Amino acid sequence: MSQIELLLPKMGESVAEATIIKWVKNEGDKVTADEPIIEIATDKVDSEVPSPEDGILIKCLVKEGDVVAVGQPIAIIGTGAAQATVPAAAPVAAAAPVAQAAAMVEDAKARVESVVTSGDGRFYSPLVKNIAKTEGVSQSELDTISGSGQGGRVTKNDVLEFIAGRGQAKPAQAPVAAPPAVKQEAAAAPAPAKPKAAISIGGSDEIIEMDRMRKLIADHMVMSKQTSPHVTSYVEADVTNIVLWREKVKREFEQKERTKLTFTPIFIEALVRAIKDFPMINISVDGDRIIKRGEINMGMATALPSGNLIVPVIRNADMLNLSGIAKKVNDLAERARNNKLTPDEISGGTYTITNVGSFGNVMGTPIINQPQVAIMAVGAIRKKPAVIETPSGDFIGIRHMMFLSHSYDHRVVDGALGGQFVRRVADYLEAWDINRPI
């Protein structure tokens, strides 16, 4: 019987690790090619890992609840013609493959530990190691960080908080002479953890544990605010022509295209046109380098029935017409609500739109979806009195108005670019052709 290692697959851009949720198959079970054998969760989506070939699951290398790095071995599968003759309950017949499996397990563990553990055996994800390397955090400093993750694991927020605190440290005072033994002991002792403020809990209060997705969203939002200095610019746009046009054509559009026409595709089309005009909005930051994206991949924040949030991505949105964008928007939103998105469909975004107007809000201050540098919030469309300019004079009329809120990373997007961009989006919306054919 030949044996293969099943590695944790790459599950999209920037995903470096996953949490093991559940083993679908047990050791000794037969598996077929493409049959799910384990369920995993990342900070983006839950998914299943299938067996690459027909065979027997010889060994599970990780446990439920473990955090595993991409590329790390998670199971050993026996394949080949002889695999059907290996009964799970026959120790003599299974002795040889089990011995081989044990050797492979030890070898795999040794290779993984050499990459993602420190000298004292602590686990560090590739993301944490990369942040530490970029920010000049030594291995000895990393080993002193108190981890808030499962089993004391150091998370990206832990290392970012350490880096922020290191820059705020007070100047050291002149050392007081002490015996060598005392000096050594003091140097070896880790810095005390910063105490957290106590929260008072009353008898009528209810304690609700965050679910896994909410914890990941919280981590991502804190990381974004720590990474990017946020600035938000606002513009009020007159979208009367869009409202009247959509009301006129929406039934014909649905009959012709077999999908509904909402406002979101219209907003995305305007954003795509503005990004083409201002391509330095469509960038990411890598240390001291700016990465100018060659594709316009539009993320759209989508609320889930659970109350959590996910951001499916419309890839190459600039290659689609309004009908194509509408179909993508409706398809991704529907599958997001039913937890049917694939990892590729929630990764690779270069800009994000969020519709706070769907909750009746007129404007918002959205948080950037890292590693992007900007995000647009569209508010509720409301009827308001407005000054209408005409060649024969100005007058007051009732118009459909909405606010656009544009948050951007002030490290690389200055107020001029951020403000001009949101103004250009409003210009495209206000110039909508009320007689546009579908």
Secondary structure, DSSP 8 states (H G I E B T S, - for coil): -EEEEEE----STT--EEEEEEESS-TT-EE-TT-EEEEEE-SS-EEEEE-SSSEEEEEE-S-TT-EEETT-EEEEEEESGGGGG--TT-HHHHHHHHHHHHHHHHHHHHHHHHHHB-TT--B--HHHHHHHHHHT--HHHHHHS---SGGG---HHHHHHHHHHHHT-----------HHHHHHHHHS-------------TT-------HHHHHHHHHHHHHHHHS-EEEEEEEEE-HHHHHHHHHHHHHHHHHHSS---SHHHHHHHHHHHHHH-GGGSEEEETTEEEE-SS--EEE-EE-TTS-EE--EETTGGG--HHHHHHHHHHHHHHHHTT---GGGGS--SEEEEEGGGGT-S-------TT-SEEEEE---EEEEEEEEETTEEEEEEEEEEEEEEEEETTT--HHHHHHHHHHHHHHHHT--TT---
